Amino acid sequence: MDNIGKVEKAGLCCGCGTCVGICPSGAITMDISKGLFIPNVEEKECLDCGICIESCPGQTVDFQSLCFEIFGRQPDDLYIGNYSKCYVGYSKDGQIRYNSSSGGVATQLLITALEKKIIDGALVTKMQKKNPLVPEVFIARTKREIISASGSKYCPVALNIGLKQLLKDNGRFAVIGLPCHIHGIRKAERVLPNLRERIVLRIGLLCSHMVTFNGTHCILKKMGIRKDSVTQLGYRGHGWPGFMSISTKQRSRYIPLIGFWNAYWHLFSPGFFTPVRCTLCPDQTAELADISVGDAWLPELKHNKVGESIIITRTAVGDEMLEIATSANAIRTIRVEQCKVKQSQLVNLNFKKKDLGTRFDFFRTIGRAVPVFYPKPTRIPPMSLLPSILRTLYTYFNIWISSHSLLANVLQYFPLPVVRLYYGIYKALSII
Ligand SMILES: Cc1cc2nc3c(=O)[nH]c(=O)nc-3n(C[C@H](O)[C@H](O)[C@H](O)COP(=O)(O)OP(=O)(O)OC[C@H]3O[C@@H](n4cnc5c(N)ncnc54)[C@H](O)[C@@H]3O)c2cc1C
């Protein structure tokens, strides 16, 4: 049958959950396999309607026609897509800001939208209470519930399985997710017009790549913590740039996101525990969202103890939502040029935009499928080809190491400063 199974078989599934969320017969479920969410189709239940394939962002994304539909024009900027205005900002609620990933803007926008009755609820993600290593998506309908979901989840999240609930419930909703989630939502809205009526605000998170569950498991092993003893897990929060917090019945531990000696992000940056499909994604800034938020990795904010977010408004809805939140004194913003966004995401934007063509060529050379995007990923000029090939090989070598159970186990014995130095090679390569 012509269903999502073939996308998964081709290795193109991004685990977003759109197929599960919109399948009319409920034939698709999400399973965890090799550290990722993958769809599982009950063939007997499949109606062969093709809706899952039509909405799937893993196989195809026609950015060209979606941009035309959403913004009425082609992307303004090759790197960050269509935008209206760019800002740096933060939530004026100190608690929200301190406990969020960067400036707490995402959480605050949702709270304001709820309080101003723009939405009845928001599709958000938190870690499960029963199993804190696995996320759950749910519709938050109170301020407290929205706050319970704040903070980035550096693990697979099948956000769009929540579309099923949105299709059942009457009302107006916000969604918040990674670029791949937003691609799936925009595609599903095309197929199911009643979904488009319900979703009134789409907030996108800037995203270099997601991290497999094995990434978190490796950190736990490094810390000597048993998976089944974890009672709480958070990846960000506790100020800027924040800490991963892991609690067991006995004690709580905090590991910094970045820094030199024991930061955990270096284990996730150079490609270790990166899903292969993420390396084929061209979108760092959630280009199809109404409003995008990310970390403001700017030199002038480096020494801050509380975070600020990069904010990109893209549609009239995004502009209006931010205006409402700033007028209500809930969010403080400073307008910046779009080059500040690029400065804050330089390495990742180069990875997503400059090198994508080389990675596509690499995949075709080894006989693997690649997604179909319009516009097609651009080819790199011959002068830059060698560093681009080196970066590509470096990334896939690291992905290969971390996907190999024996070698991934060895990674836990590498001191994090060594991993950081190794990441330095990639950074050096990325500026050539
Ligand atoms: C996998 C991943 C990679 C990222 N990569 C980058 C990057 O390269 N550059 C950058 O600047 N920023 C990146 N971010 C975004 C950044 O970590 C913050 O999420 C962003 O700055 C928003 O911060 P905030 O304080 O406004 O959000 P908060 O107020 O903390 O709210 C975060 C919201 O995001 C939702 N959420 C969290 N994790 C996920 C997830 N995995 N899937 C779907 N929804 C989720 C939650 O439901 C919550 O509502 C990434 C985030 C993730 C999850």
The ligand as an SDF file (V2000), in Angstrom:
LIG
                    3D

 53 58  0  0  0  0  0  0  0  0999 V2000
   16.2600   19.9570   19.2270 C   0  0  0  0  0  0  0  0  0  0  0  0
   16.4400   21.4490   19.3720 C   0  0  0  0  0  0  0  0  0  0  0  0
   17.4670   22.0920   18.6910 C   0  0  0  0  0  0  0  0  0  0  0  0
   17.6230   23.4750   18.7980 C   0  0  0  0  0  0  0  0  0  0  0  0
   18.6220   24.1040   18.0880 N   0  0  0  0  0  0  0  0  0  0  0  0
   18.7640   25.4390   18.1870 C   0  0  0  0  0  0  0  0  0  0  0  0
   19.7610   26.1180   17.4350 C   0  0  0  0  0  0  0  0  0  0  0  0
   20.5030   25.5200   16.6630 O   0  0  0  0  0  0  0  0  0  0  0  0
   19.8830   27.4580   17.6060 N   0  0  0  0  0  0  0  0  0  0  0  0
   19.0720   28.1530   18.4440 C   0  0  0  0  0  0  0  0  0  0  0  0
   19.2340   29.3600   18.5690 O   0  0  0  0  0  0  0  0  0  0  0  0
   18.0890   27.5500   19.1300 N   0  0  0  0  0  0  0  0  0  0  0  0
   17.9200   26.2090   19.0240 C   0  0  0  0  0  0  0  0  0  0  0  0
   16.9110   25.5890   19.6980 N   0  0  0  0  0  0  0  0  0  0  0  0
   15.8900   26.4260   20.3630 C   0  0  0  0  0  0  0  0  0  0  0  0
   16.2580   26.8410   21.7300 C   0  0  0  0  0  0  0  0  0  0  0  0
   16.7920   25.7340   22.4460 O   0  0  0  0  0  0  0  0  0  0  0  0
   15.0340   27.3790   22.4990 C   0  0  0  0  0  0  0  0  0  0  0  0
   14.0000   26.4250   22.3760 O   0  0  0  0  0  0  0  0  0  0  0  0
   14.5200   28.6520   21.9510 C   0  0  0  0  0  0  0  0  0  0  0  0
   15.5180   29.5910   22.1230 O   0  0  0  0  0  0  0  0  0  0  0  0
   13.2530   29.1060   22.6610 C   0  0  0  0  0  0  0  0  0  0  0  0
   13.5900   29.4780   23.9340 O   0  0  0  0  0  0  0  0  0  0  0  0
   12.4900   30.0580   24.9080 P   0  0  0  0  0  0  0  0  0  0  0  0
   13.1690   30.3540   26.2050 O   0  0  0  0  0  0  0  0  0  0  0  0
   11.7480   31.1510   24.2320 O   0  0  0  0  0  0  0  0  0  0  0  0
   11.5420   28.7700   25.0050 O   0  0  0  0  0  0  0  0  0  0  0  0
   10.7850   28.2210   26.2710 P   0  0  0  0  0  0  0  0  0  0  0  0
   10.0070   29.3190   26.8860 O   0  0  0  0  0  0  0  0  0  0  0  0
   11.7050   27.4480   27.1000 O   0  0  0  0  0  0  0  0  0  0  0  0
    9.7410   27.2280   25.5770 O   0  0  0  0  0  0  0  0  0  0  0  0
   10.1380   26.1650   24.7880 C   0  0  0  0  0  0  0  0  0  0  0  0
    8.9050   25.6180   24.0940 C   0  0  0  0  0  0  0  0  0  0  0  0
    9.3410   24.7590   23.0690 O   0  0  0  0  0  0  0  0  0  0  0  0
    8.6240   23.5350   23.0900 C   0  0  0  0  0  0  0  0  0  0  0  0
    9.6180   22.4890   22.7980 N   0  0  0  0  0  0  0  0  0  0  0  0
   10.7790   22.2760   23.4650 C   0  0  0  0  0  0  0  0  0  0  0  0
   11.4750   21.2980   22.8940 N   0  0  0  0  0  0  0  0  0  0  0  0
   10.7480   20.8720   21.8440 C   0  0  0  0  0  0  0  0  0  0  0  0
   10.9480   19.8840   20.8650 C   0  0  0  0  0  0  0  0  0  0  0  0
   12.0460   19.1220   20.8380 N   0  0  0  0  0  0  0  0  0  0  0  0
   10.0100   19.7160   19.9370 N   0  0  0  0  0  0  0  0  0  0  0  0
    8.8940   20.4700   19.9400 C   0  0  0  0  0  0  0  0  0  0  0  0
    8.6600   21.4480   20.8400 N   0  0  0  0  0  0  0  0  0  0  0  0
    9.5660   21.6320   21.7820 C   0  0  0  0  0  0  0  0  0  0  0  0
    8.0270   23.3930   24.4730 C   0  0  0  0  0  0  0  0  0  0  0  0
    6.7530   22.8410   24.3670 O   0  0  0  0  0  0  0  0  0  0  0  0
    7.9720   24.8310   24.9790 C   0  0  0  0  0  0  0  0  0  0  0  0
    6.6850   25.3270   24.8280 O   0  0  0  0  0  0  0  0  0  0  0  0
   16.7370   24.2090   19.6180 C   0  0  0  0  0  0  0  0  0  0  0  0
   15.7220   23.5610   20.3200 C   0  0  0  0  0  0  0  0  0  0  0  0
   15.5700   22.1910   20.2130 C   0  0  0  0  0  0  0  0  0  0  0  0
   14.4490   21.5290   20.9780 C   0  0  0  0  0  0  0  0  0  0  0  0
  1  2  1  0
  2  3  1  0
  2 52  2  0
  3  4  2  0
  4  5  1  0
  4 50  1  0
  5  6  2  0
  6  7  1  0
  6 13  1  0
  7  8  2  0
  7  9  1  0
  9 10  1  0
 10 11  2  0
 10 12  1  0
 12 13  2  0
 13 14  1  0
 14 15  1  0
 14 50  1  0
 15 16  1  0
 16 17  1  0
 16 18  1  0
 18 19  1  0
 18 20  1  0
 20 21  1  0
 20 22  1  0
 22 23  1  0
 23 24  1  0
 24 25  2  0
 24 26  1  0
 24 27  1  0
 27 28  1  0
 28 29  2  0
 28 30  1  0
 28 31  1  0
 31 32  1  0
 32 33  1  0
 33 34  1  0
 33 48  1  0
 34 35  1  0
 35 36  1  0
 35 46  1  0
 36 37  1  0
 36 45  1  0
 37 38  2  0
 38 39  1  0
 39 40  1  0
 39 45  2  0
 40 41  1  0
 40 42  2  0
 42 43  1  0
 43 44  2  0
 44 45  1  0
 46 47  1  0
 46 48  1  0
 48 49  1  0
 50 51  2  0
 51 52  1  0
 52 53  1  0
M  END
$$$$
